[in-house]
Amino acid sequence: MAQPPALVLNVPETPEDQGSCDEGEMHRSFHQLLQEQSQCVAEEGLELQPRGPGARAPTASESDRQALLGPEGAVVHSTATLRILASMPSRTIGRSRGAIISQYYNRTVRLRRRGSRPQLSHPGRSARPSLRLYDLELDSAALQEEEKRVLLVKELQGLTVAQRDHMLRAMPLSLAEKRCLREETLTPREKRWGQRGRRGRLSCCSRLRYACVLAWRDLGLGLLPGLQALAPWRRALKRIGGRFGSSVLSYFLFLKTLLAFNALLLLPLLAFIVGVQAAFPPAGSGPVRAFTGLELLTGGGRFTDTVMYYGYYSNTTLNQPCAPPPDGGQCTPEGGGLPYNMPLAYLFTVGAAFFITCITLVYSMSRSFGESYRVGSTSGAHAITAFCSWDHKVTQKWASRLQHDKIRTHLKELLAEWQLRQGSRGVCGRLRRAALLALVWLLCLGITFGCTVAVYIFSELLVESPVSAEREEAQLALPLVVCLLNLGAPYLYRCLAALERHSSPVMEVCVAVCRNLILKMVILGILCYHWLGRRVGALKDQCWENFVGQELYRLMVMDFLFTLLDTFFGELVWRLISEKKLGRGKPEFDIARNVLELIYGQTLTWLGVLFAPLLPAMQIAKLLLLFYVKKMSLMANCQAPHRPWLACHMSTVFVSLLCFPSFLGAAIFLCYAVWQVKPSSVCGPFRTLDTMYEAGKVWVRRLEKAGPRVSWLPWVHRYLVENTFPIYLVSALLLAVIYFNIQVVKGQRKVICLLKDQISNEGEDKIFLINKLHSVYERKERGRVGGAQEAAMPLNLLTDDRDAW
């Protein structure tokens, strides 16, 4: 039989084929390895080029070296294995323009859902162009590519203009080839309209539409830098994150979140309560007190008779002339006009503001959970951060430096988190650590109990020996004691936490947050009991709502002043001691204590909204000042954490703590005040009612007498508000929706885990098959070498006999 002509395979390597180290190593030896197997490749029907007459066939030893040794002597797979790997679709598809055209032809066919024309992947083997090993087809490549191009153009012509443009944009081709394809796919009518457009003979509507589109685009591009500049503290947050990491940055992001919550809470209060009452001040408000300056600390004095507190608001229907009777009864309107029931507006506005805040909190918490606790794996986070996190749109030097610091700090955090997962502890070590943690927790709970007892005893002393309203400076005693305890106890917790020596900084911060949270929430619970349980009975003939609002004002002001003192003197003095005396350098930023100060201040704001509607405005001013003060202190007195840690879950933890202990406790306090506590009879919009909630009932009774046009509103109030069955039904539906969502998430997690296992098994199957192919190849090689040696043995014996003879 005639031997087939010797052939050589010329396969140029492209950069995109080098996906990994092993793949690049296989492709580097791909050309040499296929030279010795050209006979087998020719038998498979591949189009190859004939070898030149002067080419030399490789010897068996050279073939073995090429098959078993790669560059620098590294062991590689066999020739047959490499040839099989090279035939896989992931190694060949996308290397050539013809393969790209074929792929997008099939996409257009699927998009049009036409079955009249077969796809390129379904015709017979003799008529189908080979997408696999397409780079090996060197003789008829141009002809086949032209056929595919014609088919692609025909399919593109059947699509709409929008689909055609989207498909062309997605093709990985050069701009010149895309323009050619666009010109070829244009219909004769579209070509005529295009020529008219190039000659400037567009219709008026088309010119107007294009002008509007261009103007809108230019306006958007012009406003984009301005919108980015409006983002508060954008550059400052980048600088903090790049220098101190995501752990310290989480505090400032949480402060920014609280600022948004307070702005959202303040808007309805200003629009429907404060603004309306300021436009229609109550009659007979008495003489105006002189301003002494002490009101800024105590909240009393001239601030008492302003829109700052509950007692200033009237119980009248505004925009109607009204003369209140001398016995303090309800005003009766004497003329017509637009009725604005101030008690009803006060109650509904505060309730609506709390409801909006609740919805926003829940949405923020769910979004934060979705961003932080993803199901995906973080095994490739290091490579993604190193190679895919640089923003190539950055052109300024300071911005590139900030981004460089941010990426470096993020890599440190990822490496530190990976090292923490590698550690392990023995049984005895775990027992000793559990005993130490129990002892530290007992000491911390003892400190919390002592602070709580001190606040309770001091508040009882104030109830037994009340301070007169004229001595405003004496009213600062209780807020002063509370702030001193809140300032000193966290330092004791921090000293005790040094004995624990947590291996994880995240666990250390979470434990510190829990301890500080228990302290502050228990103290606030004692104060709520002091206000609603003791002060309401002691202040029978006075406006106790104003007193509670002033107490919350004083607590907020004193907390802000102590925070400033601790920032300027505490952190500065501790930095000087640490640098000069101890030689340790600058201290680290205490995230847990500072975050709990923010949560504590926000809780005071929510507790006082009913009694002082302008407390959210004070909280906004406090947060704005606190951001710049903390930023200056951080840059001057603190350093980056010695143990970097990834704070991807910290924002979720902070928002959760803000929602459940803080907001939920404030909501319970206000609901008890609205439904159970009798309002004072000398001030406020509910002075003639037994409870604040009765304002809604009074309004319903008025609607029943108004006429049949609004008779449906009393029915809605009676059967949907006062009746408990709709509340139970809505609660049951909400719980059912939550349960179904939880089950869906669990099912998705199971499916993702199964898919991960399947991907892992597929990888193991490939490794198994490669090992099997390698073992088969080695057995064939050993059999061939053994057969050659057996055939050579008689020749060696004849040679030896001839020499001996």
N, C-alpha and C positions, 0 to 999 in steps of 0.2 A: 504494500500500500504506500502511496506517495505521502511523504511527510508534509504537513501544512507549512506554509511559509512562516519564517520567524517574524514575529511582530513585536513592536515596542509600543508602550502606552505612555503618552505624554499628558500628565494631569497637572496643570498649574494650581498652586495652592493659594487660596484667598485668605485675607486676614480674619474674616468672620468665621472661618472654620476652626479657629483656635479658641475653643470655648474654655478648656481647662488644660491642666498640665498633661494629663494622660492623653487627651484627645490630640493636643498639639504634637505630642511625641509620636503618636501613631501616624499623623499626617506627614510629619517630617520624613519618616521612612516609608511612606506610602508608595512613592515612585519606584524606589529601588526594590521594594518587596514584590510589586506587581510585575516587574520585568521578568523574574524567574518563573512567574506563573502565567505568562502571556498565552501559553498554549491552552490552559484551562479557561482563561477569560475568553479566548476566541471561540471555544466550544459553546460558551453560554450565549453566543449571538451578539456580542458587543462589537461595535464598529471600531477597529483599531488601525493604526498606521503600520505599514510594513517596515521592518527594520532595514537599516542601511546594509550594504554588502560588507562593510568593514567592521561591523559590530561583532563583539565577542560574547558568546553565551557564558553566563556565570557558572562557575564550578560548584560541585556539591558542598565543599567546605565553605565557599563564600556564601552560598545560599543558607547554610546553617547559621553562619555568623549573622547574616542579615535578618534571619527569622528570629534569633534568640537574643541578639544584642542590639540595643538602640544607641543613640548618641551618648557618648561618655561611658559606654559599657553598661548602661542600664538594661535590665531584662525587660523585654517586651513580649507581646503575644505573637502567636505564630502567624504565618502568611495567610492561611485559610481563615483564621479568626479575623484578621485585619480586613480581608476581602469581604467577609460577611458584615463586619461593622461598617465598612465603607458603603455597603449597599442599603443601609438603613435610611429611611426617609429623612430622619433628623440630620443626617450628614450630607444629604444631597439637595433637598428641596431648598429653594431660595438662593442657590449659588449662581444661577444664570438668569439672564433676562427671559429666556424662553420658559423656564419653570415659573417665573413670576407671572408671565402672561397667561400660562395655562391655569395657574391657581386662581387668578382673578376672572378668567373666563368661566370657570366652574361657579364662582360666587355670583356672577351676573345671571347665570342660568338658574341657580337656586332662588335668586331674588325675583326673577320673572315667573318662576314656577311653570315653565313650559316643558312639555315632554316630547315635543315634536323633534327637537334636535338633540341628539345624544351628547352627554358630557364626555370630556376627554378621558375620564377615568373608566368609562364603560365600554368603549368599542373593543373589537377583537384584538388579540395579541399582535397579529400581523399589521393591522392598520393603526395601532395605538403608538404615539411617540413615547419613548421611555423617559419618564420624569426622574426615576431613579437612575443614577449613573448618567445623568443627562450631559454632564461635562465630558463624558467619554465619547459622545457622539460627535465626531469631528468632520465627517465627510458630508452628511446631509443635514447639518445643523441649521444652516441658513434657510433651506427650503422648509423644514419643519417649523422653524420659528415664524416664517412668513405666513404659513397656514394658520398657526395659532393666533397670530396677530389679526388676520382677516376674520377669524371666528370671534375674537374678542371685540373687534370693531362692530360687527353685526349685532352682538349681544348688547353692547353699550348703546347702540342706536335705538333699541327697543325699550330702554329705561327712560324715566322722566329726567328733566334737566337737573333737578336737585339730586336725585340718586346717582346720575352720571357724574356730577361734580364731586360728590362725596366719595364715589368709588375711585375716581382719578386721583384725588388728594391722598387717599390711603395707599396707593400703589408705591412700592419702594423703587421708583424709577427716577431718572434725572428730569429736570424741568423741560429740557428740549424734547425728550421723548413724550412727556405728558402733553406738551403743546401739539406735537404731531398727532397723537391719539385724539385730542380734543378737536382738531381740524378735520380729521377723518370721520369722526362720529357726527359731525354737523350735517343736518339735512339740507337740501337745496334752499328751502325757505329760510332756514336759520342763517345760511351763508348770505343770502340776499339782505336780510335784516342786519347782519354784521357789516356788510359793505356799506350800507346806508349809514350805520352808526359811525364807521370810520370816516365817512365823508362829511359828517356833521349834520346829517339830515334826519335826526331823531325827532320823534313827535314831541309835542309840548308836555304831554303826560309823562313820557319816559324821561325827558330832561328834568322835569320837576321831581320825579321820584328819585332819580340819581342824585340830584342836588340835595334833597332831604336826607338821603342815606349818608352821603358824604358829610353833611353838616352835623348830623347826629353822631357819626363816628368821631369827627374832630372834637365835638363837644365832650364826648365820653373820654377821649384820650386827654383832653385838657383838664377835666375834672378828676381824673384818676390820681394824679399826684396830690391834689388837694384832699381827696378822701383819705388817702393813706396818711397824710399829715394830720388829719383830724383824729386819728386813733390816739388815745391818750397814752403818753409815756412810751411810745413805740421804741424810740432809740434807747431810752433809759433801760427798758426791760431787756433789750438785746444785750446791752452792756453788762447788766447784772447776770444774765444767764451765761454769757461767755466767760465771765470772770469767776463766778461763784458756783455755777452749776444749776441744775434744775431743782435741787432741794431748796436753796435760798430763793430761787425765782418763784417757787410755788407760793411763798408768803405774799409776794407783791402781786401775783396774779389773783390770789384770793382777795386781797385788798381792793383790787380793781373790780372784782365781781360784786363785792359788798357795795361799792360805789354805785354800780348799776342798779342793784336791788333798792337802795334808798332813793335814787332818782325816780324809779318806777313807783315807789310807795308815796313819794311826796306829790307827784303830779295830780292825782285825783283829790288829795286833801286840799291842795291850793285852789283847785278849780271849783270844787263844790262846797267847801266849808270855809276855809280861811278867806278866800277872795270874796265870797258872797257876804260873809259877816263884816268884812272890812268895808264893803260898799254900802251896807245898811247897818251902821253901828247901833247898838241897843240904846234906848232912851233912859235917861236918869242914871247914868253910869257913875256919878259922883265926881269929886275933885280929883285932878290928876296929881299923883305923888311926884315929888322931886327926885331926880336921878342922882344917886350918891356914888355910883361905881361899884358898890358892894353887891349890887344885883347881878353882876356878871358871874359871881361865885355862888350866891345863894339862890338866884332865880326868883326872889321875892321882890318886895318894894314896888317899883313902877311896873315891872313885868307882870304883876298879878292881874291888873286890869287891862290886859291886852289880849290879842288873838292867840297869844302863846299858850294860854291855859283854858281848860274846860269851862271854868266859871264865867268867862266873859260871854259865852255864846247864849243867845236868847232862846226862849221857848215859844216864840211867836211864829206866825206865818208871815214871812217877809214880803215886802213890796205892798203892804197894806197898812194904812194908818191904824194904830192900835194904842189904846190907853190901858195899861195894866192896872187891875184893881188893887187897892191897898192891902188886901189880905193875901196877896201873892198868888192868886188863882190864875187859871189859864186865860190868856188874852182872847177877846172876841173881835173879829174883824168888823169894821164899821163901813167899809166901802168896798167897791169892786176892785179888781186887778188880777194880776198873775200870781196865783198862790205858790209860795215856796215854803213848805213845811220844814222848818229848821231842825226840829228833833228827828224827824224821819230822815232828812238828808244827812244829818250827823251819823245816825246809826247805820244807814245803808252805805254811806261812803266809806266808813271805817271797815265795815264788813266786806265790801267789794274790794277795797285796797288789800285787805288780808287775803282774800280769795285769789286775787291776781298774783300776789307774792307767793302764795302756796303753789299755784300752777307753774310759775316761773321756777321756783325751787325744785319742784319735781322734774320739770323738763331739764333743768341744768344737771340734776343728779343723774337722770337716765342717760343724758348725752355724755356726761363724764364717765359713767360706767361703760358705755359703748366704746368710748375712745381708749379707756385704760385697760379694761379686762376683755381683750379680744381673745378668741379661741386659737388664733394662729400661733405658730411656733416662732421663737426668737433666736433660732440657731444661726440664722444668717444676718442678724442685726449688725454684727461687727463689719461685715463686708459691705452691707448697704450704707452704713454710716461713713465708711472710709471712701467708697467709690461713687456713691449716688446722692450724697447730701449736699454737695456744693452747688450754690446758686450762681450760675454763669451769667446772670444779668447784672451782678454786682460790678460796678465800675469804680466807685470811690475807694480810696485807700482805707479810711476808717471803717467803712462797712466790710471790706474784705478782712480787715484785722479782727473785727468782732465775730465774723463768721468763722474765721480760723480758730479763735479761742473757744467758740461754742462747740465746734466739731471735736476739738481736742478734749474739752471737758466731758463731752458726751461719751467719747471713747474710754476715758478714765472710769466713768460711771458704769459702763457696760462691763469692763474688765473687772472692776471691784465686785459687781453683782455676780459675775461668773465665778470668781474666787470664793465667794461666800457659799456657793452651792457645793463646793468641793470638800468643805470641811466636815468632820464627823467627830463625835464625842462618845466615850465609853459609858457603861452603865453607872459606874461609881461617880464619874464626873457629872453625869446627869442628875444623880441623887443629891450630890453636894450643891449643884447649881439650883436645884428646886428648893432646897432648904434655905439657901441664901436669898432667893427671890421672895420666898414666903416671909422671911424676916424683914426684908426691906419694905414689902407691901404692908405688913403690920405696922411698921413705924410710920409710913406715909398715911395710912388710914387713921392712926392715932393723932397725927398732926392735923388732919382734916377735921376730926372730931373735936379737938381742942379749939380750933378756929370757929367752928359752928357754935359751940357752947359759949364762947366769948361774945359772938354777935348776938345770940339769943339773950344772954344776961344783960348786955348793954342796952338792947332794945326794950327790955322789960323795965329797966331803970328809967328810961326816957318816958315810958307810958305812965309809970307811977309818979314821976316828978316832971311834968311836961314843961317845956320851955316856951316862954311867951313869944308871940309873933313879933314884938318890937326888938327882941334880941336876935337879930338875924345871924350874927356870927356864931352864936351858940348852936344853931341848927346844923352847922357843919361837923358836929361831933361824930354822929353815926357814919356819914360818908367817909370821914377821915379814918375811923377805926376799920371800916370795911376795906378801904384801899390799902392801908398798911398791912393788913393780913393777906390781901391778894398779892401784894408785892413781896412780902417776906417768905411766905410758904413755898413759892416755886423755887427759891434759892435753896431752901432746905431739901426739897425734892431732888434738885440737881446734885447736891452733895451726896445724898443717899444713892442716886443713880450711878455715881462713880464707883460704888462697891459692886454693882451688878456686872459691869463690863460686858455689855451685849456685843456679840459678834456682828450683828447686823445693825447698821445705823437706822434703817427703817423701823426696826423693832424698838430701838431706843427712843425714837421720836414718837412712835405710837403710844408707848408706855407713859412717856412724859405728858402727852396730850390727855390721856385718860385720867391721870392723877390731877392735873390742873383743872380738867373739866369737872371732875367730881367735886373738887373744892368750890369752884365758882357756882355750880348749879345748886349745891346744898346751901350755900350762903344766900343765893337769890331766893331759894325756897323759904328760908327763915324770914327774909325781908317781905316776901309776899304775904306770909301769914301775919307778920307785924302790921302791914298796911290794911289788909282787908279783914283780918280777924280781930285786931286790937284797936287800931286807930279809928275805924268806922264807928265803933261804940263810944270811944272817948271824945270824938269830935261830932257830937250830935247836932249842935246848933251852929256849926261852922261848915265851910265848904271842904269836905275831906277829899274831894277829887282834885282840888287845887293843891292840897298838901301832898298827895301822892305824886302829882306831876312835878312839883318842886323838889321832892325827894329824888325822883329819877333824874331831874336836871342836875342836882348837886352831885349825884353819883357819877353822872357822865362827865361833868366838868372836873371833878377831883380825879377820876380815872385818867383823863387826858393829861392833867398836870403831873400826876405821878409817872405817867409814861414818859413825858418829856424829861422829867428829872432823872429817871432811871436811864434814859437814852444818853443824855448829855453828861451826867456825872457817874452813873453806875458803869456803863460800858467804857467811858474814857478812863476812869480810875482803875478799872480792872485791866485795861490794856496797859497802862503805865506800870502797874504792879507786875503783870505777866512779862513785860519786856525788860524792865529795869531790875526787878528783884528776883523773879523766878527764871528769867532767861528762856522762856518758852515761845516768845513771839506773840503776835496778836491772837486774841481769843477767837473762837468761832461764833457765828450767829446762832442764837438760841431760837430755833424755829418753833418749838412747841410752846414756849412761854409767849412769844409774840403773836402766834396764831390764836391762842386762847384769849389774849387781850382783845383781839378783833371780834371774836365770837361773843365775849362778855359785853363789849360795847354795843354790838348789834342786838343782843338780847335786851339790854336796857332800852334801846330805841323801840323795839316791838312792844315791850311792856308799857311804855309811856305814850303810845300813839293815841289811845283813847282819852288820856287826861292832859296831854300836851301835843296838839297836832303838828307843831313845828319842830318836834324833836328830830325827825328825819333830815331837816335842813341843817340842824346842828351837827348831826352825824356826818353829813356830806362834807361840811367845812372841816370837821375833825379828821376825816380820812384823807382829804387833800393835803392838809398840813402834815399829817403823819407820814404820808408817802415820802415827801421830800426830806423830812427829818430822819426817817429811818434809812433813806438812801445815803444821806451825808454821813451818818454814823457808820453805816456798813462799809462805805469806801474808806473811811478814815480809821476806824477802830477794829475792824474784823478782817479775817482772812478766809480763804476758801477752806472747806472741810478737809482735814487730813485724810479721812477715809471717804472718797467720793462715792456717792450712792445715787441710784436712779430713782427719781421721785415721780415716776409715771403714775402712781396710784394716789399720791398725796392730795392732789386737787379733789379727787373723788372722796377721800376720807374727810377733808375739810368741809365740803359741801354737805356730806351726809351728817356730820356733827352739827352743822348749822341748821339742818332741816329737822332732825329728830329731837335732840334734847332742847335746842334753843327755840326754834320756831314753834314746835309742838307745845313746849311748856308755856310760852307766851300766849299761844292761842287758848290753852286751857285756863290760864289766869284771866284773860279778857272775857271768855265765855262765862266764867263764874261771876265776874263783875256785872255782866249784862243781864244774866238770867236770875241771879240769886240775891245780889246785894241791893239794898234800897238806896236810891240816889238821895243826895242832900236836898233839903227843901228850900234852900236860900240861894242857890246858884245853878247855872247850867241849863241845858235844854230839856232835862228830864226831871225838873224840880217838883212837879206835881204828880208824879207817877210812883207806883210801888217798885217797879223795876224798869230798867231801860228798855227791855223787850216789849213792854206794854205800849210803846210808841207806835209799833206796827198795828196793834189791836185797835188803838184809838183811831188810827187812819182808816182802818177797814170799816169801823162803825160809821165814820163820816161818809165813806163811799156808799154804804148801804142807803143813806139818806139822800145822796146826790141825785139819784135818778136811775132809770133802767139802762142807760147807755153804758154805765160802768159797773153793772151788777155782776159781771163775770169776775171782776177782780176780788171781791169778797169770797166768791166761791173758790177761786184758786187759792186764796190764803187759808181758807178753812180746811179744804181737803188735801192740799199739797204741802202746806207749811206747818199748820198745827197738827195735822194727822201724822202719826208716826209710821203708818204702813208704807207710804211712798219712800220715806227715808230708808226703811229696812229693805225695800225692793231695790232701790238704787244701789245701796251698799252691797246687796247680794249680787247684783249684776256686775258691779265693779270688781268684787272678789272673784266672780267667775271669769271675767275677762283677764284678770291678773293670773289666775290659775292656768287658763288656756295659754296665755303668753309664756308662762314658765314652762309648761309642757312642750310648747313649740321650740323654745330655746334648748331644752334638754334633748329633744329629738334632733335638732340641728347639731348639737354637740356630739351626739352619738354617731350621726352620719359623717361628720367631719373626722371623728376618730376612726371610723371604719375606712374612710377614704385614705387617711394617713397610713393605716395598716396595709391597705391594698397597694399604695405606692411603695411602701417598704418591701412588701412581698414581691412586687414587680422588679424592684432593684435586686433583691436576692435571687429571683429567677434568672435575671440576666447574668449575674455573677456565676450562678450555677451552670448555665449553658456555656458561658465562656470557658469555665474550668473543664467542662466535659469536652468541648471542642479541642482545647489544648491537650487534654490527656489522649484523645483519639489521634491527634496529630503526632504526639510523641510516640505512641505505639506504632503508628505507621512508619515513622522515621526509624525507630529501633528495628522493626521488621525489615525495612529496606536495607539498612546497614548490615543486619545479620545475614540476609540473603546474599548480599554482595560479598561478604566474607566467606560464606560457604562456597560460593561459586569460584572464589579466588584460591581456595585451598588446594584443589587438584593441580592448578597451574603452578603453585608454589612447590608441590611435591615433585612434579615433572622437572622443574628447574633444578631442584636439589639433586634429583637422581642424575640429571644430565651432567651437573658439575662433578658429582662423585665418580661418574663413569669416565 
